[in-house]
């Protein structure tokens, strides 16, 4: 018995230089133009849509290779981009307006560099030694981005950092200019392809020279020459997209550009999942940390990222779009990725803030206040309460907290010990007077000065102790703002001044939480609105009522989430909201609703939703006034036209559904279509076809038989 043997194909050894053409039948420059005697001589050379298949005239453009999936070199470059972005987000935090601008500026340069390299890759990349060397240079540029990330701050410039960034941009564009020149050399025999590639080489060469020129212009801390980076980075990308509309050689049609953009989106979400996992490991270091709050927080965070993934790819229904739509869709990915990065960065930080506030609320409820529901009589309080006993109780409780969340510096213990000592020095009579005052609830009673001073001392020391515990808990969860806070008394050994520093750090932590909350909610809303915009751009079929309603609701959800960030301007309300369990679940629930709306099938899909809407429409129709006979006749005629469309054009294809209503009806009925009548996808859906057992089925069958005989179409 013969067995089939596997056909083993040896891996092709990389060449020094490799042509990006799918086939090259031209051997002489004179053949680059169509032959007057035989215009169809080279009609089969193209795989890129130029002159492909018999019957089309050869237009003199080179047939480039097109890949359905990103190559290994491209994927590896994208991985470097994702790693670089992750390093930057870990080293740079949005703490104020200045850092926010630096964050956006760095990401814009990084994303712009990735985009211009990607625009070359999707059109001309090959697997040759030359391309591998060029890719090594581009990877080195990304490594350079990583080097400058920790100190990148255009508002407070470090000269060496800014010069390094400018040099990295120079080498990146110089390498791209050489790569485009290599492509030009490979297809130089095609005269029509020379000018566009000359322009592309010039764009990158000019940008490289500009970046090199401004490298040596950074002097001092406030040079504004760095703005040139943003102008030329945006200009390169825009010009590359615009000129691709005028020459087929530069066209992005039938490339895998959309897959590259979606791949970067997946990597950004993947890095966010990694950060969430790290935060989970940070939160559950102690066994007591694993509670219902933690479980709910983790579920909401993981579900939100998954919902974003579903919505993004469910709305990306086409991997190829017309040129203009594709370019708009590509351009929208810059603000989308920027919003997504800020959203994911703040979202993962809110998880830690939420857990820290939950722990502090537990401490305040169970330790700083007496949780016992049983009231005490004044005599019991008088006999059992003293300053020493209260100080010993606080010392024991703070010691337990420090065992779970140990402070990272000795100043914390010094402040706590000093505060406990001050509490122990309060006169014991203070507690008797306070308990009598609270027990009798006599608002008109007047406390003596000693009691008032003792109470004020108690409150001040409690604030100091709570601030120290809050800072210890926050640092245990990776929230440390001490390096960004300017203490009133730096390097002081005075316990009172050290306590003031701890209170300042605690207040700064609350300010950071409010800032993270604000930009997270704004970025979340922008992400959702931009997703709606990209879905509208990539949608090729007409919008029905339900899809239109879906997009409106989703956009309103995004706007509503962004507006929630206005709580930032009311610090007390923002702190109250952040100390609840709802900041993360609120976002998760919003994205869950959006995901459900995305999966609700519209009129084009039919299904239960369509049947429910038809039922509601029929019930409402019972209460409508009857139309005139003329209107009823016109509706019946329209229904008959729709049935002819069904029999003529079922099953629905893109060619069928893309026809205008007038053309479709004219082709189906053999005459002009009635004015005002528009054929939609619903007209060619199975719901519109007559049932076989209906009384009108024979009439439609006869009409359809005659219609098919007339135009020679096949039976459905």
C-alpha positions as CSV (number, residue, x, y, z in Angstrom):
1,X,0.0,0.0,0.0
2,X,1.4,3.3,-1.0
3,X,1.6,6.0,1.6
4,X,1.7,9.7,0.8
5,X,5.0,11.2,1.7
6,X,5.1,14.7,3.2
7,X,6.5,17.3,0.8
8,X,9.4,18.9,2.6
9,X,10.2,22.4,1.5
10,X,13.6,23.7,2.5
11,X,13.7,27.2,4.0
12,X,14.8,29.8,1.5
13,X,18.1,31.3,2.5
14,X,17.9,35.1,2.8
15,X,19.4,37.1,0.0
16,X,21.3,40.3,0.4
17,X,18.7,42.2,-1.5
18,X,15.2,41.1,-2.5
19,X,12.6,42.7,-4.7
20,X,9.2,43.6,-3.2
21,X,7.5,42.6,-6.5
22,X,5.3,39.6,-6.9
23,X,6.5,39.0,-10.4
24,X,8.9,40.8,-12.7
25,X,8.6,40.1,-16.3
26,X,10.1,43.4,-17.4
27,X,13.7,42.9,-18.4
28,X,14.3,46.2,-20.3
29,X,13.4,49.7,-19.3
30,X,11.6,50.1,-22.6
31,X,9.1,47.5,-21.5
32,X,8.0,49.6,-18.5
33,X,5.4,51.4,-20.6
34,X,2.4,49.7,-22.3
35,X,3.1,48.5,-25.8
36,X,1.1,50.3,-28.5
37,X,1.0,47.1,-30.5
38,X,-0.1,44.8,-27.7
39,X,-1.5,46.7,-24.7
40,X,-2.4,43.4,-23.0
41,X,1.1,42.0,-23.2
42,X,1.8,42.1,-19.5
43,X,-1.8,41.9,-18.2
44,X,-1.1,39.0,-15.8
45,X,2.0,40.4,-13.9
46,X,0.1,42.1,-11.1
47,X,-1.0,40.7,-7.8
48,X,-1.7,44.1,-6.3
49,X,-4.7,44.9,-8.4
50,X,-2.7,46.4,-11.4
51,X,-3.2,44.6,-14.6
52,X,-4.3,41.4,-13.2
53,X,-6.3,38.7,-15.0
54,X,-7.1,38.6,-18.6
55,X,-9.0,41.5,-20.1
56,X,-7.6,44.4,-18.2
57,X,-5.1,46.8,-19.8
58,X,-1.6,47.0,-18.3
59,X,-1.0,50.4,-16.7
60,X,2.7,50.3,-16.1
61,X,2.7,50.1,-12.3
62,X,4.8,47.5,-10.5
63,X,2.9,44.5,-9.1
64,X,3.9,44.5,-5.4
65,X,3.6,41.5,-3.1
66,X,0.7,41.7,-0.6
67,X,0.6,39.7,2.6
68,X,-2.6,38.8,4.4
69,X,-0.8,38.6,7.8
70,X,2.0,40.6,9.3
71,X,5.4,39.0,8.8
72,X,7.7,37.9,11.6
73,X,9.8,41.0,11.3
74,X,6.8,43.2,11.7
75,X,5.4,41.3,14.7
76,X,8.8,41.4,16.4
77,X,8.9,45.2,15.9
78,X,5.5,45.5,17.3
79,X,6.6,43.6,20.4
80,X,9.4,46.0,20.9
81,X,6.9,48.9,20.7
82,X,4.7,47.3,23.3
83,X,7.6,46.7,25.6
84,X,8.8,50.2,25.2
85,X,5.4,51.6,26.0
86,X,5.2,49.4,29.1
87,X,8.6,50.6,30.4
88,X,7.5,54.2,29.9
89,X,4.2,53.8,31.7
90,X,6.0,52.2,34.6
91,X,8.6,55.0,34.8
92,X,6.4,58.0,34.2
93,X,3.2,58.7,36.0
94,X,0.7,61.5,35.3
95,X,1.0,63.5,38.5
96,X,0.3,67.1,37.2
97,X,-0.3,69.1,34.1
98,X,3.4,69.2,33.3
99,X,3.7,65.4,33.5
100,X,0.5,65.0,31.5
101,X,1.9,67.0,28.6
102,X,5.2,65.0,28.8
103,X,3.3,61.7,28.7
104,X,1.3,62.7,25.6
105,X,4.4,64.1,23.9
106,X,6.4,60.9,24.4
107,X,3.7,58.6,23.3
108,X,3.1,60.8,20.2
109,X,6.7,60.5,19.1
110,X,6.8,56.8,19.9
111,X,3.5,56.1,18.1
112,X,4.4,58.3,15.1
113,X,7.7,56.5,14.7
114,X,6.0,53.2,14.8
115,X,3.4,54.4,12.2
116,X,5.8,55.7,9.6
117,X,7.8,52.4,9.9
118,X,4.6,50.4,9.6
119,X,3.5,52.4,6.5
120,X,6.7,51.2,4.8
121,X,6.4,47.6,6.0
122,X,2.8,46.9,4.8
123,X,3.8,47.9,1.3
124,X,7.4,47.0,0.6
125,X,8.8,44.8,3.4
126,X,10.8,41.8,2.3
127,X,12.9,39.1,4.1
128,X,16.4,40.0,3.0
129,X,19.6,40.6,4.8
130,X,19.3,44.3,3.9
131,X,15.8,44.5,5.5
132,X,17.0,42.6,8.6
133,X,19.9,45.1,9.1
134,X,17.4,48.0,8.6
135,X,15.1,46.4,11.2
136,X,18.0,46.1,13.6
137,X,18.5,49.9,13.3
138,X,14.8,50.5,13.9
139,X,14.9,48.3,17.0
140,X,17.9,50.2,18.2
141,X,15.8,53.4,17.9
142,X,13.2,51.9,20.1
143,X,15.8,51.0,22.6
144,X,16.9,54.6,22.5
145,X,13.3,55.6,23.3
146,X,13.5,53.4,26.4
147,X,16.8,55.0,27.5
148,X,15.3,58.5,27.4
149,X,12.0,57.5,29.0
150,X,12.8,58.1,32.7
151,X,14.1,61.6,32.2
152,X,11.9,62.8,29.3
153,X,10.3,66.1,30.4
154,X,10.1,68.9,27.8
155,X,9.1,71.4,30.5
156,X,12.2,70.7,32.7
157,X,14.7,69.5,30.1
158,X,17.8,67.4,30.5
159,X,20.1,68.3,27.6
160,X,21.5,64.9,27.0
161,X,18.1,63.3,27.1
162,X,16.6,65.7,24.6
163,X,19.7,65.4,22.3
164,X,19.4,61.6,22.4
165,X,15.8,61.7,21.5
166,X,16.5,63.9,18.5
167,X,19.3,61.6,17.4
168,X,17.0,58.6,17.6
169,X,14.4,60.3,15.4
170,X,17.2,61.2,12.9
171,X,18.5,57.6,12.6
172,X,14.9,56.3,12.3
173,X,14.0,58.6,9.4
174,X,17.4,58.1,7.7
175,X,17.0,54.4,7.8
176,X,13.5,54.8,6.3
177,X,14.8,57.0,3.5
178,X,17.4,54.3,2.7
179,X,14.8,51.6,2.7
180,X,12.5,53.6,0.3
181,X,15.6,54.3,-1.9
182,X,16.3,50.5,-2.0
183,X,12.7,49.9,-3.1
184,X,13.1,52.6,-5.8
185,X,16.2,50.8,-7.1
186,X,14.3,47.5,-7.2
187,X,11.4,48.9,-9.4
188,X,13.4,51.6,-11.2
189,X,12.5,50.2,-14.6
190,X,8.8,51.1,-14.0
191,X,8.9,54.8,-15.0
192,X,5.5,55.6,-13.5
193,X,6.7,54.4,-10.1
194,X,9.7,56.6,-9.8
195,X,8.2,60.0,-8.9
196,X,6.1,58.8,-5.9
197,X,9.1,56.9,-4.4
198,X,11.3,60.0,-5.0
199,X,8.7,62.0,-3.0
200,X,8.7,59.4,-0.2
201,X,12.5,59.3,0.0
202,X,12.5,63.1,0.1
203,X,9.9,63.3,2.9
204,X,12.0,61.0,5.2
205,X,15.4,62.5,4.2
206,X,14.2,66.1,4.9
207,X,12.8,65.0,8.3
208,X,16.0,63.3,9.1
209,X,18.0,66.4,8.4
210,X,15.7,68.6,10.4
211,X,16.0,66.2,13.4
212,X,19.8,66.2,13.1
213,X,19.8,70.0,12.8
214,X,17.9,70.6,16.0
215,X,19.9,68.1,18.0
216,X,22.4,70.8,18.9
217,X,19.9,73.5,19.7
218,X,19.0,72.3,23.2
219,X,20.5,74.8,25.6
220,X,19.1,75.3,29.1
221,X,15.9,73.9,30.6
222,X,13.2,75.6,28.5
223,X,14.1,75.3,24.8
224,X,11.0,75.2,22.6
225,X,12.7,73.6,19.6
226,X,11.3,70.2,20.7
227,X,8.0,71.3,19.2
228,X,9.6,70.7,15.8
229,X,9.5,66.9,16.6
230,X,5.8,66.9,16.9
231,X,5.2,69.0,13.8
232,X,7.4,66.9,11.5
233,X,6.3,63.6,13.0
234,X,2.7,64.5,12.2
235,X,3.6,65.9,8.8
236,X,5.4,62.7,7.8
237,X,2.4,60.5,8.6
238,X,-0.1,62.9,7.0
239,X,1.9,63.4,3.8
240,X,2.5,59.6,3.5
241,X,-1.3,59.0,3.7
242,X,-2.3,61.8,1.4
243,X,0.1,61.1,-1.5
244,X,-0.9,57.5,-1.4
245,X,-4.2,58.6,-3.0
246,X,-2.5,59.9,-6.2
247,X,-0.1,57.0,-7.1
248,X,-0.9,53.3,-7.1
249,X,2.8,52.6,-6.2
250,X,2.1,54.2,-2.7
251,X,-1.4,52.8,-2.3
252,X,-2.4,51.0,0.9
253,X,-5.1,49.1,-0.9
254,X,-5.1,45.3,-0.2
255,X,-2.3,45.7,2.4
256,X,-2.6,44.4,5.9
257,X,-2.4,47.9,7.5
258,X,-5.6,47.4,9.4
259,X,-4.3,44.1,10.9
260,X,-1.1,45.9,12.1
261,X,-3.2,48.5,13.9
262,X,-5.4,45.9,15.5
263,X,-2.3,44.0,16.5
264,X,-1.0,47.0,18.4
265,X,-4.4,47.4,20.1
266,X,-4.2,43.8,21.3
267,X,-0.7,44.4,22.6
268,X,-1.8,47.5,24.5
269,X,-4.6,45.5,26.1
270,X,-2.2,42.6,26.8
271,X,0.1,44.9,28.6
272,X,-2.8,46.2,30.7
273,X,-3.7,42.6,31.6
274,X,-0.2,42.1,32.7
275,X,-0.3,45.2,34.9
276,X,-3.6,44.1,36.4
277,X,-2.1,40.7,37.2
278,X,0.8,42.5,38.9
279,X,-1.6,44.6,40.9
280,X,-3.5,41.6,42.0
281,X,-0.3,40.0,43.3
282,X,0.4,43.2,45.2
283,X,-3.0,43.3,46.7
284,X,-3.2,39.7,48.0
285,X,0.2,39.5,49.7
286,X,-1.6,39.0,53.0
287,X,-4.3,36.4,53.5
288,X,-6.6,39.0,55.0
289,X,-6.6,41.0,51.8
290,X,-8.6,38.3,49.9
291,X,-12.2,39.4,50.6
292,X,-15.3,40.2,48.6
293,X,-14.1,43.7,47.8
294,X,-10.9,42.3,46.2
295,X,-12.8,39.6,44.3
296,X,-15.3,42.2,42.9
297,X,-12.5,44.6,42.0
298,X,-10.5,41.9,40.1
299,X,-13.7,40.7,38.3
300,X,-14.6,44.2,37.2
301,X,-11.1,45.0,36.0
302,X,-10.6,41.8,34.0
303,X,-14.1,42.0,32.6
304,X,-13.6,45.6,31.4
305,X,-10.5,44.8,29.4
306,X,-12.3,41.8,27.9
307,X,-15.3,43.9,27.0
308,X,-13.1,46.5,25.2
309,X,-11.5,43.7,23.2
310,X,-14.9,42.3,22.2
311,X,-16.3,45.7,21.2
312,X,-13.2,46.7,19.2
313,X,-13.2,43.6,17.1
314,X,-16.9,43.2,16.7
315,X,-17.1,46.6,15.2
316,X,-14.1,45.9,12.9
317,X,-16.1,43.9,10.4
318,X,-13.9,44.5,7.3
319,X,-10.1,44.0,7.0
320,X,-10.1,46.0,3.7
321,X,-11.8,49.3,3.2
322,X,-11.9,51.9,0.4
323,X,-8.8,54.1,0.4
324,X,-10.4,57.2,2.1
325,X,-12.2,55.2,4.7
326,X,-9.0,53.2,5.5
327,X,-7.0,56.4,5.9
328,X,-9.6,58.0,8.2
329,X,-9.8,54.7,10.2
330,X,-6.0,54.7,10.5
331,X,-5.8,58.4,11.6
332,X,-8.4,57.8,14.2
333,X,-6.2,55.2,15.8
334,X,-3.8,57.8,17.1
335,X,-6.3,59.5,19.5
336,X,-7.9,56.0,20.2
337,X,-4.6,54.5,21.2
338,X,-3.6,57.5,23.2
339,X,-7.0,57.4,25.1
340,X,-6.7,53.7,25.5
341,X,-3.2,54.0,27.0
342,X,-4.2,56.7,29.4
343,X,-7.4,54.8,30.3
344,X,-5.6,51.5,31.0
345,X,-2.8,53.3,32.9
346,X,-5.2,55.1,35.2
347,X,-7.6,52.1,35.4
348,X,-4.9,49.8,36.8
349,X,-3.9,52.5,39.3
350,X,-7.4,53.0,40.5
351,X,-7.4,49.3,41.4
352,X,-4.6,49.9,43.9
353,X,-6.2,53.1,45.2
354,X,-9.5,51.4,45.7
355,X,-7.9,48.6,47.7
356,X,-5.8,51.0,49.8
357,X,-8.9,53.1,50.6
358,X,-10.8,49.9,51.5
359,X,-8.1,48.9,54.0
360,X,-8.0,52.4,55.5
361,X,-11.8,52.4,55.9
362,X,-11.6,49.1,57.7
363,X,-8.9,50.5,60.0
364,X,-11.0,53.6,60.7
365,X,-14.2,51.6,61.4
366,X,-12.7,48.8,63.5
367,X,-9.7,50.2,65.3
368,X,-9.8,54.0,65.6
369,X,-13.5,53.9,66.6
370,X,-15.1,51.6,69.2
371,X,-17.3,49.2,67.1
372,X,-19.1,47.9,70.2
373,X,-22.9,48.5,70.0
374,X,-23.3,48.3,73.7
375,X,-23.5,51.7,75.4
376,X,-21.4,52.4,78.5
377,X,-22.5,54.2,81.6
378,X,-20.5,57.3,82.7
379,X,-19.4,55.5,85.9
380,X,-17.9,52.6,83.9
381,X,-16.1,55.0,81.5
382,X,-14.8,57.0,84.5
383,X,-13.5,54.0,86.3
384,X,-12.0,52.2,83.2
385,X,-10.7,55.0,81.0
386,X,-7.4,56.7,81.4
387,X,-4.9,58.3,79.1
388,X,-2.4,55.5,79.7
389,X,-4.9,52.8,78.7
390,X,-6.0,54.7,75.6
391,X,-2.3,55.2,74.6
392,X,-1.6,51.5,75.2
393,X,-4.6,50.5,73.1
394,X,-3.5,52.7,70.2
395,X,0.1,51.4,70.4
396,X,-1.2,47.8,70.2
397,X,-3.4,48.6,67.3
398,X,-0.8,50.5,65.3
399,X,1.7,47.7,65.9
400,X,-0.7,45.2,64.4
401,X,-1.2,47.5,61.3
402,X,2.6,47.9,60.9
403,X,3.0,44.1,61.1
404,X,0.7,43.8,58.0
405,X,1.8,47.0,56.3
406,X,5.3,47.8,57.5
407,X,6.5,51.4,57.1
408,X,9.4,51.8,54.7
409,X,11.2,54.5,56.8
410,X,11.9,55.0,60.5
411,X,10.2,58.4,60.6
412,X,6.8,56.7,60.6
413,X,7.4,54.9,63.9
414,X,9.0,58.0,65.4
415,X,5.9,60.0,64.7
416,X,3.5,57.3,66.0
417,X,5.5,56.9,69.2
418,X,5.6,60.6,69.8
419,X,1.8,60.9,69.2
420,X,1.0,58.0,71.5
421,X,3.2,59.7,74.2
422,X,1.3,62.9,73.8
423,X,-2.0,61.1,74.2
424,X,-0.7,59.4,77.4
425,X,0.1,62.9,78.8
426,X,-3.5,64.1,78.5
427,X,-5.0,64.6,82.0
428,X,-7.3,61.7,83.0
429,X,-10.0,64.1,84.0
430,X,-10.4,65.0,80.4
431,X,-11.9,61.6,79.6
432,X,-14.3,61.9,82.6
433,X,-15.6,65.3,81.5
434,X,-15.8,64.2,77.8
435,X,-17.8,61.1,78.7
436,X,-20.1,63.0,80.9
437,X,-20.7,65.5,78.2
438,X,-21.3,62.9,75.5
439,X,-23.5,60.7,77.8
440,X,-25.8,63.5,78.9
441,X,-25.9,65.1,75.4
442,X,-26.1,68.5,77.0
443,X,-25.3,70.9,74.2
444,X,-25.5,73.9,76.4
445,X,-22.8,72.6,78.8
446,X,-19.5,74.4,78.8
447,X,-16.3,72.4,79.0
448,X,-13.3,73.8,80.8
449,X,-10.2,74.9,79.0
450,X,-8.2,71.8,80.1
451,X,-10.8,69.4,78.7
452,X,-10.9,71.4,75.4
453,X,-7.1,71.4,75.1
454,X,-7.0,67.7,75.8
455,X,-9.6,67.0,73.2
456,X,-7.7,69.1,70.6
457,X,-4.5,67.3,71.4
458,X,-6.2,64.0,71.0
459,X,-7.6,64.9,67.6
460,X,-4.2,66.2,66.4
461,X,-2.4,63.1,67.4
462,X,-5.1,60.8,65.9
463,X,-4.7,62.7,62.6
464,X,-0.9,62.2,62.8
465,X,-1.2,58.5,63.5
466,X,-3.9,58.0,60.8
467,X,-1.7,59.8,58.2
468,X,1.3,57.6,59.0
469,X,-0.9,54.5,58.7
470,X,-2.4,55.7,55.4
471,X,1.1,56.3,54.0
472,X,2.3,52.9,55.1
473,X,-0.7,51.2,53.5
474,X,-0.4,53.2,50.3
475,X,3.3,52.4,50.0
476,X,2.6,48.7,50.6
477,X,0.3,48.8,47.5
478,X,3.0,50.6,45.4
479,X,1.5,54.1,45.8
480,X,4.4,56.4,46.8
481,X,4.2,60.1,46.3
482,X,6.9,61.0,48.9
483,X,9.4,61.6,46.1
484,X,7.1,64.1,44.4
485,X,6.2,66.0,47.6
486,X,8.1,68.9,48.8
487,X,8.0,68.5,52.6
488,X,7.8,71.6,54.8
489,X,10.8,70.4,56.9
490,X,13.0,68.1,54.8
491,X,15.5,65.9,56.7
492,X,14.1,67.1,60.0
493,X,14.5,65.0,63.2
494,X,11.9,66.9,65.1
495,X,8.9,64.6,65.6
496,X,6.4,67.5,65.2
497,X,7.9,68.6,61.9
498,X,8.1,64.9,60.8
499,X,4.4,64.6,61.6
500,X,3.7,67.6,59.4
501,X,5.5,65.9,56.6
502,X,3.5,62.7,57.0
503,X,0.2,64.7,56.8
504,X,1.4,66.5,53.7
505,X,2.2,63.2,52.0
506,X,-1.2,61.8,52.9
507,X,-2.9,64.8,51.4
508,X,-0.8,64.5,48.3
509,X,-1.9,60.9,48.0
510,X,-5.5,61.9,48.0
511,X,-4.8,64.5,45.4
512,X,-3.2,61.9,43.2
513,X,-6.2,59.6,43.6
514,X,-8.5,62.4,42.4
515,X,-6.3,63.2,39.4
516,X,-6.1,59.5,38.4
517,X,-9.8,59.2,38.7
518,X,-10.4,62.3,36.6
519,X,-8.1,61.4,33.6
520,X,-9.2,57.7,33.8
521,X,-12.8,58.6,33.4
522,X,-12.1,61.2,30.7
523,X,-9.9,58.7,28.8
524,X,-12.5,56.0,29.1
525,X,-15.2,58.2,27.7
526,X,-13.0,59.3,24.8
527,X,-12.1,55.6,24.1
528,X,-15.7,54.7,23.7
529,X,-16.6,57.7,21.6
530,X,-13.6,57.0,19.3
531,X,-14.7,53.4,19.0
532,X,-18.1,54.5,17.8
533,X,-16.5,56.8,15.2
534,X,-14.2,54.1,13.9
535,X,-17.2,51.7,13.7
536,X,-19.1,54.2,11.6
537,X,-16.1,54.8,9.3
538,X,-15.6,51.0,8.8
539,X,-19.3,50.2,8.3
540,X,-20.0,49.4,4.7
541,X,-23.8,48.7,4.9
542,X,-26.5,51.4,5.4
543,X,-27.4,52.2,9.0
544,X,-30.8,50.8,10.1
545,X,-32.8,52.1,13.0
546,X,-31.4,49.7,15.6
547,X,-27.7,50.2,14.6
548,X,-28.3,54.0,14.6
549,X,-29.8,53.8,18.1
550,X,-27.0,51.6,19.3
551,X,-24.3,54.0,18.2
552,X,-26.2,56.9,19.8
553,X,-26.5,55.1,23.1
554,X,-22.9,54.0,23.1
555,X,-21.7,57.6,22.3
556,X,-23.9,58.9,25.1
557,X,-22.4,56.4,27.5
558,X,-18.9,57.6,26.6
559,X,-19.9,61.2,27.1
560,X,-21.5,60.4,30.4
561,X,-18.5,58.6,31.7
562,X,-16.3,61.5,30.7
563,X,-18.6,64.0,32.4
564,X,-18.4,62.0,35.6
565,X,-14.8,63.3,35.9
566,X,-16.1,66.7,36.8
567,X,-16.2,65.5,40.4
568,X,-12.5,66.3,40.4
569,X,-13.4,69.9,40.9
570,X,-15.4,69.1,44.1
571,X,-12.7,67.4,46.2
572,X,-15.0,66.3,49.0
573,X,-17.4,64.5,46.6
574,X,-14.6,63.0,44.7
575,X,-13.0,61.6,47.9
576,X,-16.4,60.2,49.0
577,X,-16.8,58.5,45.7
578,X,-13.3,57.1,45.6
579,X,-13.7,55.6,49.1
580,X,-16.6,53.5,48.0
581,X,-16.4,50.3,46.1
582,X,-17.8,51.8,42.8
583,X,-15.1,53.6,40.8
584,X,-14.0,50.4,39.0
585,X,-17.3,48.5,38.8
586,X,-19.0,51.7,37.4
587,X,-16.7,51.5,34.4
588,X,-17.1,47.7,34.1
589,X,-20.9,47.9,34.1
590,X,-20.8,50.6,31.4
591,X,-18.6,48.5,29.1
592,X,-20.8,45.5,29.8
593,X,-23.9,47.4,28.7
594,X,-22.0,48.5,25.6
595,X,-21.0,44.9,24.8
596,X,-24.6,43.8,25.1
597,X,-25.7,46.5,22.8
598,X,-23.1,45.6,20.2
599,X,-24.3,42.0,20.2
600,X,-28.0,42.9,19.8
601,X,-28.7,42.0,16.2
602,X,-30.2,44.7,14.0
603,X,-32.7,44.6,11.2
604,X,-30.2,43.2,8.8
605,X,-29.6,40.2,11.0
606,X,-33.1,39.3,11.8
607,X,-33.5,36.9,14.8
608,X,-35.5,37.4,17.9
609,X,-34.7,41.1,18.2
610,X,-36.2,41.6,14.7
611,X,-39.3,39.6,15.6
612,X,-39.8,41.5,18.9
613,X,-39.5,44.9,17.1
614,X,-42.0,43.7,14.4
615,X,-44.4,42.7,17.2
616,X,-44.2,46.0,18.9
617,X,-44.6,47.8,15.5
618,X,-47.7,45.8,14.7
619,X,-49.3,46.5,18.1
620,X,-48.6,50.2,17.8
621,X,-50.0,50.1,14.3
622,X,-53.4,49.0,15.6
623,X,-53.9,52.5,17.1
624,X,-52.8,54.4,14.0
625,X,-55.5,56.0,11.7
626,X,-56.1,54.2,8.5
627,X,-54.5,55.6,5.4
628,X,-56.3,56.5,2.3
629,X,-56.9,54.0,-0.5
630,X,-54.3,55.7,-2.7
631,X,-51.6,55.2,0.0
632,X,-52.6,51.6,0.5
633,X,-52.3,50.9,-3.2
634,X,-48.9,52.5,-3.4
635,X,-47.8,50.4,-0.4
636,X,-49.1,47.2,-2.1
637,X,-47.2,48.0,-5.3
638,X,-44.0,48.6,-3.3
639,X,-44.4,45.2,-1.6
640,X,-44.7,43.5,-5.0
641,X,-41.6,45.3,-6.2
642,X,-39.8,44.1,-3.0
643,X,-40.8,40.5,-3.7
644,X,-39.4,40.7,-7.2
645,X,-36.2,42.0,-5.7
646,X,-36.1,39.0,-3.4
647,X,-36.6,36.5,-6.2
648,X,-34.1,38.2,-8.4
649,X,-31.4,39.0,-5.9
650,X,-31.5,36.3,-3.1
651,X,-29.1,35.3,-1.5
652,X,-27.9,38.9,-0.7
653,X,-24.3,39.6,-1.7
654,X,-22.3,42.8,-1.5
655,X,-22.9,43.4,-5.2
656,X,-26.6,43.1,-4.7
657,X,-27.0,45.2,-1.5
658,X,-24.6,47.9,-2.7
659,X,-26.9,48.7,-5.6
660,X,-29.1,51.8,-5.2
661,X,-32.8,51.2,-4.9
662,X,-33.6,52.7,-8.3
663,X,-31.1,50.4,-10.1
664,X,-32.2,47.3,-8.2
665,X,-35.9,47.8,-9.0
666,X,-35.2,48.8,-12.5
667,X,-33.2,45.6,-13.0
668,X,-35.8,43.5,-11.3
669,X,-39.0,44.8,-12.9
670,X,-37.5,45.9,-16.3
671,X,-38.6,49.5,-15.9
672,X,-38.0,52.6,-14.0
673,X,-38.3,52.4,-10.2
674,X,-41.0,54.4,-8.4
675,X,-39.7,57.7,-7.0
676,X,-39.0,57.8,-3.3
677,X,-38.6,54.0,-3.1
678,X,-35.3,52.8,-1.6
679,X,-34.3,49.2,-1.3
680,X,-32.6,48.2,1.9
681,X,-31.1,45.0,3.2
682,X,-34.5,44.2,4.7
683,X,-36.0,43.9,1.2
684,X,-33.7,40.9,0.4
685,X,-34.0,39.2,3.8
686,X,-35.6,35.8,4.2
687,X,-38.4,37.5,6.3
688,X,-39.5,39.3,3.2
689,X,-39.9,36.2,1.0
690,X,-43.5,34.7,0.7
691,X,-44.1,31.4,2.4
692,X,-44.6,28.4,0.1
693,X,-48.0,27.7,1.6
694,X,-49.3,31.2,1.3
695,X,-52.0,32.1,-1.2
696,X,-49.7,34.5,-3.0
697,X,-46.9,32.1,-3.5
698,X,-48.1,30.7,-6.8
699,X,-48.6,34.2,-8.2
700,X,-45.0,35.1,-7.2
701,X,-43.7,31.9,-8.6
702,X,-45.4,32.5,-12.0
703,X,-44.1,36.1,-12.1
704,X,-40.6,35.0,-11.2
705,X,-40.6,32.2,-13.8
706,X,-41.6,34.7,-16.5
707,X,-39.0,37.2,-15.2
708,X,-36.2,34.6,-15.3
709,X,-37.1,33.5,-18.7
710,X,-36.9,37.1,-19.9
711,X,-33.5,37.9,-18.6
712,X,-32.0,34.4,-18.6
713,X,-31.0,34.4,-14.9
714,X,-30.6,31.2,-12.9
715,X,-33.0,29.6,-10.5
716,X,-32.4,30.5,-6.8
